[in-house]
Amino acid sequence: MDSRRAGGGTDLSGGEPALSVVIPAYNEGDNIVPVLAALHEQVHVAPLEVLVVYDFPEDTTVPVVERLQATYPDVHLVLNELGRGALNAVKSGLFRARAPYVLVTMADLSDDLTGVDAMYRLAAHGADVVAASRYMRGGSQHGGPLVKRTLSRAAGLSLHYVGGVGTHDATNNFKLYSRKLIRSVRIESTGGFELALELTIKAHLAGFEVAEVPT
């Protein structure tokens, strides 16, 4: 995958970070402040590279992030040039990330960032996908439509117990990937948040290690 496919004009030169964090954003001006604060308070991996990926220059996220960059110089704005939508925003961030490990998290603080350090440790010890798992022992899920929660849980547990995938929660988008994996697979997802499931299954089938932590 060619990292030059994602644009934005941001200079990301310098030493390689330990962890890249990709945050797709769509008019998250009100939400981006607490999520960036939580990242820097709760994640102790350093140095970080935080990529806030937006679809269009008028996005309300942009001026807020620009103001915060004085406080958080490791935060960068990346323009999604692959086509609007969350899937392409995540792909743009994955292509641009420079660290050996890349975390995908949402801009609304729906993910529990206190688990990121544990996810990073598993990756540093050889895991190429580390899922934050709602369905393993110690994990839980709060909120969301009942049907969606039920289908997600059924899919995750079936893939784990029947398919042998190394996580109970293959559908959760809150995952950490090795850049080695990202560069070795062809992304074929076309919409929504299929990407997390696709990368997890392809990693499993290709013999990459899949691990998880409770969330």
Helices and strands as residue ranges (DSSP letters): G 3-5, E 19-24, H 32-42, E 48-54, H 61-68, E 75-79, H 86-96, E 101-104, G 113-115, H 116-124, E 129-133, H 146-161, E 175-178, H 179-184, H 194-205, E 210-214
